[in-house]
Amino acid sequence: MNLSPREIVEELDKYIIGQDDAKRAVAIALRNRYRRSKLSQALREEITPKNIIMKGPTGVGKTEIARRLAKLVGAPFIKVEATKYTEVGYVGRDVESMVRDLVECSVRLVKEEQLKTVSAKATAVAEKKIVKLLVESKLSEKGETPQEIFERQILDDYREGKLNKAVVEMQVVDKPKQLDIMSGMGAEISIGSIFGDVLPKKTKKRKLTVEEAVKLIVQEESDKLIDTDAVYTEAIRRAEQDGIIFIDEIDKIAAKANKSGGDVSREGVQRDILPIVEGSTVVTKYGTIKTDYILFIAAGAFHVSKIEDLIPELQGRFPIKVELNSLSKEDFVNILTIPQNAITMQYKHLLLVDNIDLKFTSEAIAYIAEVAEEMNLTSEDIGARRLHTVMENLLEDISFNANGDIPLTTVTIDEQYVKEHLTPDADRNLKKYIL
C-alpha cells in the first residue's frame, strides 16, 4: 500500500489517540521503506532502516502503534519481550528465535494470500467430492430414481445449504503430531515433520458433517494447488524487506533495572540482541534470512532505568528516540468516543445480544475519563487499560442482570449513574479487577 506519512498517521488516528510524535516517527520509517524499494539494487543495499525506541508508561499505545502499522501494509510483525531471553549459556530462549518467529508469521501471511487465489478452484473440487460422497451414502435410499436426477437433486440441496448438517464418512489424512525438540537452543527439529515427509501419509475414516468435510477438502485441495517452495521464498523475502520486530520491556534489561545481581546478566542479553539488530544471518527451517533490513521498534517504561543505561552499541542501533505521554482526561474522552474499536462501542454490542441498547451521555463520558485519570495519578499509571477496570465496575450490575429474556430496552448511562456506581471508594472496589 502506497501511503504518504500523513495518510499513515490519519489511518493510525482511527485507533490510537494522541502520541503524535510516535506516529510521525513510524510513518516516516514506513514511507522510507517504500522510497528504498524504488531505488536501484546497489543503493538499496546501502540503506538500512532507522530503528525506533519508544519511552512511555504502559497502556499509552506503544505496542498498538507498531501493530496497527504492520497491519496497515500487511507486513510480517511479531512482538517479543526482552525479559524472555537469557544470555547464551543459560536455559531460556535464544534471541535468534525472534527472527524465526517473524519468518513463521511471514509464511502464514503469504500462505493465506495464496489460499485466497486458489480458493475458487479448491471449492469447485470440494463440491464435486462432497456431492459424490452424499450420492454414495444416500443412493440406496432412493430406490429406482435414476442416478443423474438424484445427483442433480443432491447438488441443488447442497448449494442451498440444506445438507450442511448431514453426516458423511470420508478418508482423511492422519497427520503426525508435531513435537519440537531443542526449541530455543538455536535449533528447531520437528519430529512430526521428519517422519511425515519420509513415511507415506496415513489415512483414517472419520464421520463429519458436510460443513466440516467441505472445509477439510478445500484445505487439502488448496495445499495441492499451492507451490510450497515459492511460498517459503516469498515469505523469507518479505520478512527480510518488510518485517517488523517489536521488542517490548527493553528497559528491564538495562543496567539499572537489575540491582540485585541475583539474575542472569542483563547486559549479556543486550549483547546477544545487538548482532540481530545490527544485521546477521539466521538459519530457519524455511531457509536463511538476513536481518539487516528488518525494522526494529523497542519500547519500555524506563521508570527505574534510562535509555542511556543500555549499552552504547545498542543505543546506536536505535537512532530515533520518541517519548510517549501519559494520558490526560481529554485523551480518555477521545479514547471512549473516537476509535472504531472504542470500549463503549464494544460494551454496546456485547449487551445488545441480551436486548440492552446501551447509550452514554457526554457528561457520563467526561466523568468516566476524570475517574480514570485520577486513578492513574493516585495509583499505578496503567494508561488506557485503566478504562477496562473502570467500565467493568460501572456496568457490572447491568451485565449481571441482562439475560436476553426482556424485549429491547434502552439503558442510558448518565453522569448521575456514573457517580452512584463509581463512588469515592471506587479505588478499593476496582482493585479486584487489576491482576
C-alpha positions as CSV (number, residue, x, y, z in Angstrom):
1,M,0.0,0.0,0.0
2,N,1.5,3.3,-1.2
3,L,0.6,5.8,1.6
4,S,2.2,9.1,2.4
5,P,3.4,9.7,6.0
6,R,0.4,12.0,6.6
7,E,-2.1,9.3,5.3
8,I,-0.4,6.7,7.5
9,V,-0.9,9.0,10.6
10,E,-4.5,9.5,9.6
11,E,-5.1,5.7,9.5
12,L,-3.4,5.3,12.9
13,D,-5.6,8.1,14.3
14,K,-8.6,5.8,13.8
15,Y,-7.4,3.5,16.6
16,I,-4.8,5.4,18.6
17,I,-5.4,8.7,20.4
18,G,-2.6,11.3,20.7
19,Q,1.1,10.3,20.7
20,D,1.7,12.3,17.5
21,D,5.5,12.2,17.8
22,A,5.5,8.4,17.8
23,K,3.0,8.2,14.9
24,R,5.1,10.6,12.8
25,A,8.3,8.6,13.5
26,V,6.8,5.2,12.5
27,A,5.0,6.8,9.5
28,I,8.3,8.2,8.2
29,A,10.0,4.9,8.8
30,L,7.3,3.1,6.8
31,R,7.4,5.6,4.0
32,N,11.2,5.3,3.8
33,R,10.8,1.6,3.1
34,Y,8.6,2.4,0.1
35,R,11.2,5.0,-1.0
36,R,14.0,2.5,-0.7
37,S,12.1,-0.1,-2.8
38,K,12.1,2.4,-5.7
39,L,15.9,2.7,-5.7
40,S,18.5,0.7,-7.7
41,Q,19.7,-2.6,-6.2
42,A,23.1,-1.2,-5.3
43,L,21.6,1.8,-3.5
44,R,19.0,-0.4,-1.7
45,E,21.7,-2.5,-0.1
46,E,23.3,0.6,1.4
47,I,20.2,1.9,3.1
48,T,19.1,0.3,6.3
49,P,16.0,1.1,8.4
50,K,16.4,3.7,11.2
51,N,15.2,1.7,14.2
52,I,13.0,3.4,16.8
53,I,13.0,3.3,20.6
54,M,9.8,4.4,22.4
55,K,9.8,5.6,26.0
56,G,6.5,5.8,27.9
57,P,4.3,4.3,30.6
58,T,2.3,1.1,29.9
59,G,-1.0,1.4,28.2
60,V,-0.4,4.6,26.2
61,G,-0.2,2.9,22.7
62,K,3.4,1.8,22.1
63,T,2.5,-1.8,21.0
64,E,-0.7,-0.7,19.3
65,I,1.1,1.8,17.1
66,A,3.6,-0.8,15.9
67,R,0.9,-3.5,15.4
68,R,-1.5,-1.2,13.5
69,L,1.4,0.0,11.4
70,A,2.2,-3.6,10.3
71,K,-1.4,-4.4,9.7
72,L,-1.8,-1.3,7.6
73,V,0.6,-2.6,5.0
74,G,0.3,-6.4,5.6
75,A,3.9,-6.6,6.9
76,P,5.1,-9.6,8.9
77,F,5.0,-8.5,12.6
78,I,5.8,-10.0,15.9
79,K,6.0,-8.7,19.5
80,V,8.6,-10.1,21.8
81,E,9.5,-9.3,25.4
82,A,13.2,-8.7,26.1
83,T,12.8,-10.4,29.5
84,K,12.0,-13.7,27.9
85,Y,15.6,-14.0,26.6
86,T,18.6,-15.0,28.6
87,E,22.3,-14.8,28.0
88,V,23.9,-17.6,25.9
89,G,24.8,-20.4,28.2
90,Y,21.7,-20.2,30.4
91,V,18.5,-22.0,30.0
92,G,15.9,-20.0,28.1
93,R,15.0,-18.7,24.6
94,D,17.9,-17.5,22.4
95,V,17.5,-14.2,20.7
96,E,17.5,-15.7,17.2
97,S,14.1,-17.2,17.9
98,M,12.6,-13.8,17.4
99,V,13.7,-13.9,13.8
100,R,12.4,-17.4,13.3
101,D,9.1,-16.3,14.8
102,L,9.0,-13.5,12.3
103,V,9.6,-15.9,9.4
104,E,6.8,-18.2,10.7
105,C,4.5,-15.1,10.7
106,S,5.6,-14.3,7.1
107,V,4.9,-17.8,5.9
108,R,1.5,-17.7,7.4
109,L,0.7,-14.3,5.7
110,V,1.9,-15.5,2.3
111,K,0.1,-18.8,2.5
112,E,-3.1,-17.0,3.4
113,E,-2.8,-14.8,0.3
114,Q,-2.1,-17.9,-1.9
115,L,-5.0,-19.7,-0.4
116,K,-7.3,-16.9,-1.5
117,T,-6.1,-17.1,-5.1
118,V,-6.8,-20.9,-5.3
119,S,-9.9,-21.0,-3.2
120,A,-12.3,-20.9,-6.1
121,K,-10.7,-24.0,-7.7
122,A,-10.4,-25.8,-4.4
123,T,-14.1,-25.1,-3.6
124,A,-15.2,-26.4,-7.0
125,V,-13.3,-29.7,-6.4
126,A,-14.7,-29.9,-2.9
127,E,-18.2,-29.5,-4.2
128,K,-17.7,-32.4,-6.6
129,K,-16.2,-34.7,-4.0
130,I,-18.8,-33.9,-1.3
131,V,-21.7,-34.5,-3.7
132,K,-20.2,-37.8,-4.7
133,L,-20.0,-38.8,-1.1
134,L,-23.6,-37.8,-0.4
135,V,-24.8,-39.7,-3.5
136,E,-23.0,-42.8,-2.4
137,S,-24.3,-42.6,1.1
138,K,-28.0,-41.9,0.1
139,L,-28.4,-43.6,-3.3
140,S,-29.7,-46.9,-1.8
141,E,-32.5,-44.9,-0.1
142,K,-33.9,-43.6,-3.4
143,G,-34.7,-47.0,-4.9
144,E,-35.4,-46.7,-8.6
145,T,-34.6,-42.9,-9.0
146,P,-32.1,-42.5,-11.9
147,Q,-28.6,-41.6,-10.6
148,E,-28.3,-38.5,-12.8
149,I,-31.6,-37.0,-11.5
150,F,-30.6,-37.9,-7.9
151,E,-27.2,-36.2,-8.3
152,R,-28.8,-33.1,-9.5
153,Q,-31.2,-33.0,-6.5
154,I,-28.3,-33.5,-4.1
155,L,-26.3,-30.7,-5.8
156,D,-29.2,-28.3,-5.6
157,D,-29.8,-29.1,-2.0
158,Y,-26.1,-28.8,-1.2
159,R,-25.8,-25.4,-2.9
160,E,-28.9,-24.1,-0.9
161,G,-27.3,-25.2,2.3
162,K,-29.9,-27.8,3.2
163,L,-27.3,-30.5,3.7
164,N,-24.8,-28.7,5.9
165,K,-25.6,-30.7,8.9
166,A,-25.8,-34.1,7.1
167,V,-23.2,-36.6,8.2
168,V,-20.8,-38.3,5.7
169,E,-17.9,-40.7,6.2
170,M,-14.7,-40.0,4.4
171,Q,-11.0,-40.8,4.5
172,V,-8.8,-38.0,6.0
173,V,-5.1,-37.7,6.3
174,D,-3.9,-38.7,9.7
175,K,-1.3,-36.0,10.4
176,P,1.6,-36.9,12.8
177,K,1.7,-34.8,15.9
178,Q,4.2,-32.0,15.9
179,L,6.9,-32.4,18.6
180,D,9.5,-29.7,18.7
181,I,12.8,-30.6,20.4
182,M,15.7,-28.3,21.2
183,S,13.3,-25.3,20.8
184,G,15.1,-22.1,21.7
185,M,18.5,-23.6,21.7
186,G,19.5,-22.4,18.3
187,A,17.8,-25.4,16.5
188,E,14.3,-26.4,15.8
189,I,13.6,-30.0,14.9
190,S,10.0,-31.2,14.5
191,I,9.7,-34.9,14.9
192,G,6.3,-34.9,13.2
193,S,7.5,-33.2,10.1
194,I,10.6,-35.5,9.8
195,F,8.6,-38.7,9.8
196,G,5.7,-37.2,8.0
197,D,7.9,-36.4,5.0
198,V,9.7,-39.8,5.0
199,L,6.8,-42.2,5.6
200,P,3.7,-42.5,3.4
201,K,0.8,-40.5,4.6
202,K,-1.7,-42.5,6.7
203,T,-5.4,-42.0,6.3
204,K,-8.3,-42.9,8.6
205,K,-12.1,-42.9,8.3
206,R,-14.0,-40.1,10.1
207,K,-17.6,-39.1,10.3
208,L,-18.1,-35.4,9.7
209,T,-20.9,-33.0,8.9
210,V,-20.9,-31.8,5.3
211,E,-19.9,-28.3,6.5
212,E,-16.8,-29.8,8.3
213,A,-16.0,-32.1,5.4
214,V,-16.0,-29.3,2.8
215,K,-13.6,-27.3,4.9
216,L,-11.2,-30.2,5.1
217,I,-11.4,-31.0,1.4
218,V,-10.9,-27.3,0.5
219,Q,-7.8,-27.2,2.7
220,E,-6.3,-30.4,1.2
221,E,-7.0,-29.3,-2.3
222,S,-5.6,-25.8,-1.7
223,D,-2.4,-27.3,-0.3
224,K,-2.0,-29.3,-3.5
225,L,-2.5,-26.2,-5.7
226,I,0.0,-24.0,-3.8
227,D,3.7,-24.1,-4.7
228,T,5.2,-24.5,-1.2
229,D,8.8,-23.6,-2.3
230,A,7.5,-20.4,-3.8
231,V,5.6,-19.6,-0.6
232,Y,8.8,-20.1,1.5
233,T,10.9,-18.0,-0.9
234,E,8.4,-15.1,-0.9
235,A,8.0,-15.4,2.9
236,I,11.8,-15.1,3.5
237,R,11.9,-12.1,1.1
238,R,9.0,-10.4,2.8
239,A,10.4,-11.0,6.3
240,E,13.8,-9.6,5.2
241,Q,12.5,-6.5,3.4
242,D,9.2,-5.7,5.2
243,G,9.4,-7.4,8.6
244,I,8.8,-5.5,11.9
245,I,10.0,-6.8,15.2
246,F,8.7,-5.0,18.3
247,I,10.9,-5.6,21.4
248,D,8.9,-4.7,24.5
249,E,10.2,-4.2,28.0
250,I,13.7,-3.4,26.8
251,D,14.2,-1.2,29.9
252,K,14.1,-4.4,32.0
253,I,17.4,-5.5,30.6
254,A,19.1,-2.1,31.1
255,A,21.9,-2.0,33.8
256,K,19.9,-0.2,36.5
257,A,16.9,-2.4,36.1
258,N,18.6,-5.2,37.9
259,K,20.4,-4.0,41.0
260,S,20.1,-7.3,43.0
261,G,22.7,-9.1,40.8
262,G,20.9,-12.4,41.5
263,D,19.6,-12.8,38.0
264,V,21.4,-13.7,34.7
265,S,23.4,-10.8,33.2
266,R,21.1,-8.3,31.6
267,E,24.0,-6.8,29.7
268,G,24.6,-10.2,28.3
269,V,21.1,-10.3,26.8
270,Q,21.8,-6.8,25.3
271,R,25.0,-8.1,23.7
272,D,23.1,-11.1,22.3
273,I,20.4,-8.9,20.8
274,L,23.0,-6.5,19.3
275,P,24.1,-8.6,16.3
276,I,20.4,-9.3,15.4
277,V,19.7,-5.6,15.3
278,E,23.0,-4.8,13.6
279,G,22.4,-7.3,10.8
280,S,23.2,-11.0,10.8
281,T,22.2,-14.2,9.0
282,V,19.8,-16.6,10.9
283,V,19.1,-20.1,9.9
284,T,15.4,-21.1,9.9
285,K,13.6,-24.3,8.7
286,Y,12.4,-22.3,5.7
287,G,15.9,-21.0,4.7
288,T,18.4,-18.4,5.8
289,I,17.3,-14.8,6.4
290,K,19.3,-11.6,6.8
291,T,18.2,-9.2,9.5
292,D,19.9,-6.1,8.0
293,Y,16.6,-4.6,6.7
294,I,14.2,-5.6,9.4
295,L,12.7,-2.7,11.2
296,F,13.2,-3.0,15.0
297,I,11.0,-1.0,17.3
298,A,11.9,-1.2,21.0
299,A,9.8,0.1,23.9
300,G,9.9,0.4,27.6
301,A,8.6,2.5,30.5
302,F,12.1,3.4,31.7
303,H,10.9,4.2,35.3
304,V,13.9,2.8,37.0
305,S,16.5,2.9,34.3
306,K,17.1,5.3,31.4
307,I,17.7,4.8,27.7
308,E,21.2,5.9,28.3
309,D,21.7,2.8,30.6
310,L,21.6,0.5,27.6
311,I,25.0,-0.4,26.2
312,P,26.2,2.3,23.8
313,E,26.4,-0.1,20.8
314,L,22.7,-1.0,21.2
315,Q,21.7,2.7,21.7
316,G,23.5,3.4,18.5
317,R,21.2,1.0,16.6
318,F,18.1,2.8,17.7
319,P,18.8,6.4,16.5
320,I,15.2,7.6,16.7
321,K,14.0,8.1,20.3
322,V,10.4,9.0,20.9
323,E,8.7,9.8,24.2
324,L,5.0,8.9,24.7
325,N,3.0,11.0,27.2
326,S,0.7,9.8,30.0
327,L,-3.0,10.1,29.1
328,S,-5.0,13.1,30.2
329,K,-8.7,13.4,30.8
330,E,-9.2,14.8,27.3
331,D,-7.3,11.7,25.9
332,F,-9.6,9.4,27.8
333,V,-12.7,11.2,26.5
334,N,-11.3,10.7,22.9
335,I,-10.4,7.1,23.6
336,L,-14.0,6.4,24.7
337,T,-15.6,8.1,21.7
338,I,-13.4,8.3,18.6
339,P,-11.7,4.9,17.8
340,Q,-13.6,2.4,15.6
341,N,-13.0,-0.1,18.4
342,A,-13.8,2.2,21.3
343,I,-14.6,0.3,24.5
344,T,-18.0,2.0,24.8
345,M,-18.9,0.6,21.4
346,Q,-17.6,-2.9,22.5
347,Y,-19.9,-2.9,25.5
348,K,-22.8,-1.6,23.4
349,H,-22.6,-4.5,21.0
350,L,-22.0,-7.1,23.8
351,L,-25.1,-6.0,25.7
352,L,-27.2,-5.7,22.6
353,V,-27.0,-9.5,22.4
354,D,-29.1,-9.5,25.6
355,N,-31.5,-6.8,24.2
356,I,-29.9,-4.0,26.2
357,D,-29.4,-0.9,24.0
358,L,-26.6,1.0,25.9
359,K,-26.2,4.7,25.5
360,F,-23.7,7.1,27.1
361,T,-24.2,10.8,27.6
362,S,-21.3,13.2,27.0
363,E,-21.4,14.2,30.7
364,A,-21.0,10.5,31.7
365,I,-18.1,10.0,29.3
366,A,-16.4,13.1,30.8
367,Y,-16.8,11.8,34.4
368,I,-15.6,8.3,33.5
369,A,-12.5,10.0,31.9
370,E,-12.0,12.1,35.0
371,V,-12.1,9.0,37.3
372,A,-9.7,7.1,35.0
373,E,-7.2,10.0,35.0
374,E,-7.4,10.4,38.8
375,M,-6.8,6.7,39.4
376,N,-3.8,6.7,37.2
377,L,-2.4,9.7,39.1
378,T,-3.0,8.3,42.6
379,S,-2.1,4.7,41.9
380,E,-0.1,2.9,39.2
381,D,-0.3,4.5,35.8
382,I,-1.5,1.8,33.5
383,G,-2.7,4.1,30.7
384,A,-5.8,3.2,28.7
385,R,-6.0,-0.2,30.4
386,R,-7.5,1.7,33.3
387,L,-10.7,2.1,31.3
388,H,-11.3,-1.6,31.2
389,T,-11.2,-1.6,35.0
390,V,-13.5,1.4,35.3
391,M,-16.0,0.3,32.7
392,E,-16.3,-3.3,34.1
393,N,-17.0,-1.9,37.5
394,L,-19.5,0.7,36.1
395,L,-21.5,-1.9,34.1
396,E,-21.2,-4.8,36.5
397,D,-24.9,-4.7,37.6
398,I,-26.2,-4.3,34.0
399,S,-24.1,-7.1,32.7
400,F,-25.1,-9.4,35.6
401,N,-28.8,-8.9,35.3
402,A,-29.1,-8.9,31.5
403,N,-30.2,-12.3,30.2
404,G,-32.0,-11.7,26.9
405,D,-35.5,-12.6,28.2
406,I,-36.7,-9.0,28.1
407,P,-37.7,-7.0,25.0
408,L,-35.2,-4.5,23.6
409,T,-34.6,-1.9,26.3
410,T,-32.7,1.3,26.1
411,V,-30.4,2.0,29.1
412,T,-28.8,5.4,29.3
413,I,-25.7,5.9,31.3
414,D,-25.7,9.5,32.6
415,E,-23.4,11.4,34.9
416,Q,-25.7,10.6,38.0
417,Y,-25.4,6.8,37.2
418,V,-21.7,7.0,37.0
419,K,-21.4,8.9,40.2
420,E,-23.5,6.4,42.0
421,H,-21.5,3.4,40.8
422,L,-18.0,5.0,40.9
423,T,-18.1,6.2,44.5
424,P,-15.2,7.8,46.4
425,D,-14.1,4.3,47.5
426,A,-14.1,3.2,43.8
427,D,-10.3,2.6,44.0
428,R,-10.9,-0.1,46.6
429,N,-13.7,-1.6,44.7
430,L,-11.8,-1.7,41.4
431,K,-8.7,-3.4,42.8
432,K,-10.4,-6.8,42.3
433,Y,-10.2,-6.3,38.5
434,I,-6.5,-5.5,38.5
435,L,-4.4,-8.6,38.0
